[in-house]
Amino acid sequence: MPVRNKCSSTPWTGLSALLFLITIMLIHPFQASAAPAGAQIFISPVTGVAGQQADVVVSIAPSSEVAAYGLQIDYDKNVLEAVSITPKYGNPSETECVNDNNGCFQSLINAASGSFRAAWFDVSGGSHPVTTTTELFTVRFMIKSNIVSGSKLLSVDTTDPEKLNATDASGHNVSLLVTIGKSGLADLKSLSTSTGDLTPAFSTGIRSYHQNVANDKLQTTVTAVVYDPAATLKIRGITTASGTASGPIALATGDNTIPIEVKAADGSYTNLYTLIVNRAPSTNAQLSSLTTNVDVVNPQFSPLTTNYDLFVGTAIQTMTVTASVYDASSQLSVNGVSVNSGSESDAIRLNIGTNTISISVKAQDGVNTQTYTLNVHRAPSTNAQLSSLTTNVGAVNPQFSPLTTSYDLFVGTAIQTMTVTASVYDASSQLSVNGVSVNSGSESDAIRLNIGTNTISISVKAQDGVNTQTYTLNVRRAASNTSTTSSPTGTSAAPTTTQAPSSSSVVEIIIDGVKQDKLATALTEKNGEITTTKIILEQDKVTTKLENDSSKIITIPVSGNSDVVVGQLTGQLVKLMETKEAVLEIKTDRASYTLPALQMKIDDISAKLGSNVQLQDIIINVIISTPSKETVDMLQKVANETGVKLEVAPVTFEVTATLGDKKVEVERFNSYVERTITLPDGVDASQITTGVVLNPDGSFTHVPTKVIKQGNHDNAIINSLTNSTYTVVWSPRIFSDVSTHWSKQDVNDMASRLIIRGVSKDSFAPDEAITRAEFVTIMVRSLGIKHGVVAALPSDVRKDDWYTDTVATALSYQLIRGYEDGSFRPNQTITRAEAAVILNQASKLAKLNAFQSGDTTKLLQNFNDNQMIADWAKQAMAAAVSNGIIQGDQQKIMPQDNVTRAQTAAMMRRLLQKAGLINN
């Protein structure tokens, strides 16, 4: 604190008196008595580092006037060396100063004692005193060693009149207040972490430190103490109180750079300390879970158990394995093929007998490995059934069914020989006709017919060698005097057929753009006011077409005003389409549905319908329909309540599978499935902001939608991961606080799509940071993912939290993984690096262009701060940059900066646009 001192002196006039006065003032102060006046002397701080020169300015601010002063300043001669004193006010020349209105100035440096003195006098006898704030002189120091924060480098003994005195023009003493600027205020006094000692040990003059920690250290905190409590301390860019631990800092494996910045209270300079914490790579090569799509493994999974068995029926021809690693940094492979943790492996073909599946984990350190073995025992088939039975002379009676084993056939006397063509249900079974082996689907040798009854035996032996089934065909050849063929009851011998309903007809379908006839049958039924049109694909004919032509797209066009349109095919045909990677497309006048066969997941359907199910017996229905009046009314009510306008009548899209009285619905897909709603005449395409899907709770939410013109009609193309009821809406939103913000278009568009919400009706707060829970919620909304999935929640997400459903949904679709300690930290702000990792997972789901990891370094080197990107985020950030989702600013990518609400809207919008899911 500055201290006041009273000094006394006597006025002098004339040159000789002046010189004597200065000499005396440098040695002894004047003594005088008078009423005190006042002045303040300011001495600036010494700033700089060893080897530099520093200028200290001494100035005075008088309350009234000062006509003379004497001043001694002491300095720390171990740190500083006074080099020179330059007057700013007063003439140092003894001969010239007497004629100078600025008066006479004298100074003296005493290096031995570490002090200097300065004196000044108004030679005019009081006509030119100092009356305003004035810089008196500058002292130049050489800094001999680094200045330690808190050091007292300069001082004035305000209690000693010999070292501090001043008078006014009348010779009255002037009381002085001395203020010395503090030096070295941007240094740390100590530095420590919660994870161990620093290398080297802390010293104020050392700016860089290193620390090695074990892999189980997932985070650290840093505690820094500054010398000057008024200095500003920032750790990783976040202002932190001196002596208080920083917030938890997540540690990636490898080097983690933590900058610690100290800024002097006056803002004159800043010191930067750098701490690099190196976290060792993980040695964990364990699995945390192991499941299959067919059954649970035996014994129950444990990370410490490496051998498992699984027994499956013969109907299971392929299976997938889903394994999750304990440590997200380890590498996973199934049968030598790399697989993402928590993702299904490729389909693995199963032979009859034991199939060994190897699941290998390599730890992050590249040394430790662990192999888990799954022995899958596929039982031989017990199926001994036929799938078809025909002859070259007529149809058997009754109509063939695999469950019917006895048939009749009546032929004329002219038929002396015949052949039988039988096909087995299971290709692994053995077929014989009258004891002679025959290939399935091939004609038998000619069978001679006698007059009367001829019994033909068709036998099937199952793959297991135990189960057999014999079908009997009694062929009755008429006697030679019979002119017509008749049945035992006298009815016509022609094959019996079921009369098709009058509304049944053969229709054209389109395969790879070419119209095909006789491959499908249309059946139209009316039940009350509901008209249903069902298109049934002829399995054998379509199968032949697919196998011969390698066809890819089967289109079923249906015109008219049916309330329900159904495309129907068997599970066997779906399986064939799946192997051919074919697509089923249903087109009506008001909507279309494009469904890849892979997305129907016929093996999963079969498993849900029971064991040993024949795919041939499963009926798949792909349905486009008008929802019930109750559903439409509910949608309209919600729209009215939320200020949204429904632009077209809603449409329901479904996929069901039936087996007898059992029914399974396909509600969720692994990737986006496209459906189109045609905009009726009179609906303005520019008045469509998004498509929406009806949720189980009666609400509706955004689904990725773009409007394009196809032919003479505008169509809303909706991509969704689920089945439900859809429509398109008009819901414009504008926030006043983004009217001049760079994110205006992004924010208003995403708000109009019902993806983001404001902090109030008119405000969005674009520059506020966003939390991890908020970011994931907006991500789930952007992708149009329906809630309702079940997933194991992170340790810090409770069932009653507002974000629980979205976190569970994001986990289910593998958009997020959380931290290695099992937490998600929902209320923590999200950094740009963390956001990039989540965006990268979303890009995979949206089928965005795959990023080549080899380009990572090349892409990131364009940013000056690329060294701040943690290893775990580098590939994700490079992918986001490559896809145009994340953009830098002034050649910086700022990986550790918090993501703002505006940036979130822009990132999500770019993702959807780049994936072609919404209009640009």
Number of C-alpha atoms within 10 A of each C-alpha: 7 14 12 15 19 21 28 23 25 19 21 22 14 11 17 10 13 23 18 12 24 23 15 15 28 24 13 17 25 23 15 14 14 13 8 15 19 21 21 18 20 19 22 17 18 23 21 18 17 13 11 13 18 19 19 18 20 19 18 22 20 20 15 14 20 30 26 31 26 27 23 22 17 17 20 16 17 11 17 24 18 22 14 15 21 17 20 16 18 21 22 16 12 13 11 11 20 21 13 16 15 20 25 28 25 23 21 14 17 11 14 7 11 17 20 21 20 23 25 29 35 29 26 20 18 20 11 18 22 25 16 14 15 15 17 21 19 19 17 18 20 19 22 16 15 17 24 20 18 16 14 15 21 22 16 20 16 21 13 14 20 19 23 29 28 32 31 26 22 15 23 23 28 30 21 25 20 20 17 19 15 21 21 23 30 30 27 29 18 16 21 18 17 14 17 11 16 18 13 11 12 17 12 15 14 12 15 17 18 17 18 17 20 13 17 14 15 18 16 18 16 22 19 22 19 24 18 22 14 14 20 21 26 18 23 19 13 13 14 19 18 22 16 12 18 21 15 12 15 14 20 21 24 18 19 22 18 18 16 25 21 25 21 22 16 13 12 10 14 17 15 15 20 17 22 18 23 19 21 18 19 20 18 21 26 26 26 16 15 21 17 15 15 20 12 15 18 13 11 11 17 13 14 11 13 15 16 19 17 18 17 20 17 23 21 21 15 14 20 17 21 19 25 20 24 18 19 19 21 24 19 27 18 24 15 11 12 15 20 18 23 21 14 18 20 16 12 15 11 19 16 19 15 16 17 15 18 17 24 24 26 21 24 20 16 13 10 15 18 16 18 19 17 21 18 21 19 20 18 19 23 21 24 27 26 26 17 15 21 17 15 11 15 14 20 21 18 14 15 17 12 14 10 13 15 15 19 18 22 25 24 19 20 10 14 14 13 18 17 21 19 25 20 24 20 21 15 18 23 19 28 18 24 16 11 12 15 20 16 23 16 12 18 20 16 11 15 11 19 16 16 15 16 17 15 18 17 24 24 27 22 24 21 17 13 10 15 18 16 18 19 18 21 18 21 23 21 22 15 10 7 10 10 12 19 17 16 10 7 8 9 13 19 16 13 12 10 6 7 9 10 8 11 16 15 14 19 20 22 16 21 14 12 10 10 15 11 14 19 24 18 19 19 17 15 12 7 6 7 11 14 18 23 22 28 20 22 16 18 11 12 21 19 11 15 20 12 9 11 14 19 17 20 22 23 24 17 22 12 10 13 20 16 18 26 23 25 22 22 20 27 19 24 29 20 15 25 18 11 16 16 21 21 19 21 23 19 19 14 17 20 23 24 18 22 22 20 19 17 25 17 22 21 13 22 24 16 14 18 11 13 16 18 16 20 17 14 24 19 27 22 23 19 26 18 18 18 11 9 9 15 15 11 14 21 15 14 15 18 12 8 10 11 17 17 19 19 16 15 21 22 19 21 18 21 17 23 19 19 9 5 11 15 15 15 19 14 19 16 13 17 22 18 19 24 23 25 20 22 16 9 6 13 11 18 8 14 24 24 28 28 25 27 21 15 11 8 12 14 20 19 28 28 25 27 21 23 13 12 10 7 7 13 18 22 24 24 28 24 26 20 20 20 19 22 27 23 28 20 20 20 19 18 19 20 14 13 21 12 8 13 13 19 19 16 20 29 22 22 23 21 22 26 24 24 21 18 16 10 9 11 13 14 22 17 23 14 13 19 21 20 20 22 20 22 23 21 20 24 22 22 24 24 24 23 25 18 13 15 11 14 10 18 20 12 13 19 11 11 8 10 12 16 19 21 23 29 22 22 23 20 16 20 17 22 20 18 17 13 14 11 12 14 20 17 21 12 14 19 23 19 22 24 21 23 24 22 19 25 25 15 24 24 15 18 19 13 17 13 12 18 11 12 9 13 18 13 9 17 22 13 13 15 13 14 19 14 18 20 21 14 16 19 23 24 23 30 24 27 23 18 19 20 14 22 23 17 12 8 7 13 14 23 20 23 16 16 20 24 21 23 22 23 25 26 22 21 24 24 20 25 22 18 20 17 17 22 20 13 10
